[in-house]
Amino acid sequence: MINISILSKAVVAVSILASLLILSCEQQAQEQQMVTIPEGTSVTVSLQETIGTEANSSGDRFETKTIEPITVEGNIVVPAGTTVRGTLTEVDEPESESEDAEMTLAFNTIVMPDGEEYSFETHDVTLRTESDTRGDVEKIAAGALAGAVIGAIAKGDEGAAVGAVVGAAAGGAVVIATQENRITLKPGQKFLIQTTQPVKLPAPQAD
């Protein structure tokens, strides 16, 4: 005669093992469907709104969109037009003409086309007005901002020598030559940002 108690325990054990196997397979599938954007990847984005030292404060959020797709091993993992969000971590509006305006943009989140958000850490971009020229800086006229790509790029990066790219070495700043002691960035302003750590995103689906 079959021992019902032993049989029940065996059924439970088999069910547990099956559940664990299914879970393991799902986890492996999820891992296989992820792709990594390497640290040091450069991405050009375009500002979607007006931001500046006069109208904004530290902690305000802003939004940009990728101008070109991001590829890994020849495959597009981030299409052009993907949203990259950031935070103004420092906004200093001078109280007198002798003081400098300064603004730091920290890019930190990428929003994939399906609406899912992922961490996207890059070098900060810091801008300040001309009166303080200490440190490692690049100067650009305020009127030329819209025609230049502003970036925070480490020294020696090839991107620093490309066309209208204005890059500040990590820890430095882009200095704006302007008669008005304030910083205003308009929609369409381009930034060259560079990832500071690997970024894991869903792998593109095969056609």
N, C-alpha and C positions, 0 to 999 in steps of 0.2 A: 504494500500500500504506500502511495506517495505521501510523504510528510508535507502537509499543506503549509505549515509554518516555514519549513525550509524553502519550499517552492516560492512562497510570498517574498521571502528575503532575497531569493535569487532574482526574482522579477524586479524588485526595488533596486538591487545592485546594478542590474543590466540597464535600467532606466537612467540611473545616475551616471553610469559610464557613457551612455549614449548622449546625454545632455552635455557632459563635459567635452565629449568629442565634437559635438556640433558647435559649442562655444569656442573651442580651440580653432576649428576650421573658420568660423566667422572672424575671429581675431586675426588669423593669418591672412584671410582675404582682405580685411581692412588695411593691414600693414602693406600688403602687396599693391593696394590701390593708392598708396601715398607716394608722392615724389618730393624730393628735396631741392629747393633752390639754394645754391651754395652761398656761404658767407662771402661778402665782397662783390655781389652781383649789383651792377648799376642799372637803375631804372629811371626813365624820364617821365615826370608826371606834370599835369597841367592844373592849376588852381581853378576851382569852380565858383569862388565867391570873393568879394572884397574883404581884406583884412588889413589892420593897421594899428599902430600904437595909439592913435587918437580914439578909435571906436571900440577897440577890443581890450580884454584883460587877460591876465594869466589864467589858464584853465579853460579858456574858450576852445571849442573844437572847430576844425576846418576840414574841408573835403577837396581831394584832388582826384584825377583820373589818369590812368596810364595812357601814354601816347602811342607806344608800341607794345607788341606782345612780349611776354617774358618766355624764353624757351629754355628747355633743359634737354641736352642730348638731341637737339634738333626738333623736339616736340614742343608745341605751344602749351604751356601749363597755366598761363595767365593771359587772356586775350586783351587786346587794346580796348580801352574804355572801361577797364575795371577800376572800381573805387578804392582809393587808398586814403584813409583818414588819419588825422593827426591832432595834436594838442599844442596850443601856445603855452610853453612852459615858463616863458619870461616875457613880459611886456612892460617896458619902461618908457613912459611919456614924460619928457622933461618939463620941469616947472619953470625953468628959465632958459634964456638963449644960450647960456654958457654950459648947459648940461646936454648930454647926448640922449638920443632916442635909441632904444635897442629892443629887438624882438627875436625870440628863438622859437623855431618850429620843430616839433618832434613828431616824426611820422611813426605810427605804431600799429596800425590795423589795416588789413586788406579784406575787402568784402567781395567774395567770389560771386559769379553771376547767379548762383542759386540762393544767394542771400546769406550764406554761411560766412562767419567772420573768423579770421585767423591772425595770430600775432605776426607783426611784420616790422621788426625793429631795424632802424637805420641810423646813420650818423645824423645828429641834429644839424639844422641850418640856422645860423645866427647872423643877423644883419644889424648894423648900427650906423648912425650918421657920422659925418666926416671928422668932427673936431678931435676925436680920440683915435690916433693912428698907431697905437701901441700894438705889439703882437704881430702875428703872421696874418696879413690881410691882403685882400684884393680890392681895388677901388672901382666903382662903376657909377656913372652919372645916373641920377634918378630918372631922367627921361629915357634912358636906354634900358631900364629894367625889363620892360615888356619884350624887348628884342634879344634878351640874353637868357641863358639857362643858368640859374643860380644853384650851386651845389656845395655840399660839404664833402670834400674828397680828400683822402689821405695823400700826402706828398708822393710824387712818383706815379700816381695813377694816370694812365694814358688819357683818360677822359678830360683831365685838366687842360689839355692842349687842343681840344676840339673846338673849332669855330668860335661861337659866341658863349661858350661855357665860362662862367665865372665861378671859380671854386675856392673855398676856404679850406685850408688844411684842418684836420680834426683838432678841435680846441681853439681854432681861430675864428675869424668872422669876415663877412663881406661888408666893406665900408661903402656907404652910399654918399656920394657927393651931391648935396642938395642945399639950397638956400633956406628951405623950411626944415626946421629941426623935428621932423616926424617921418615915419615910415608908412607907406601905403602900398599894398600889393593888390593888383586888380585881377579879375578873372582872365584866365589865359596865361598868367605868369607861369613860366616853366621852371621846374626844379630837377636837378640831377641828384638822386638820392642813392645811397649805397647800403646794402644790408650789412648789419654788424654781427649777425649770427645766422645759421642755416634756418630756412623757412620750410616747414612741411605743409604741403597742400595736396588735395585729392589729385590723383593722376588723371589725365584726360581719358575720356572713354573712347575705346576703339570704334571706328566706324563699321 
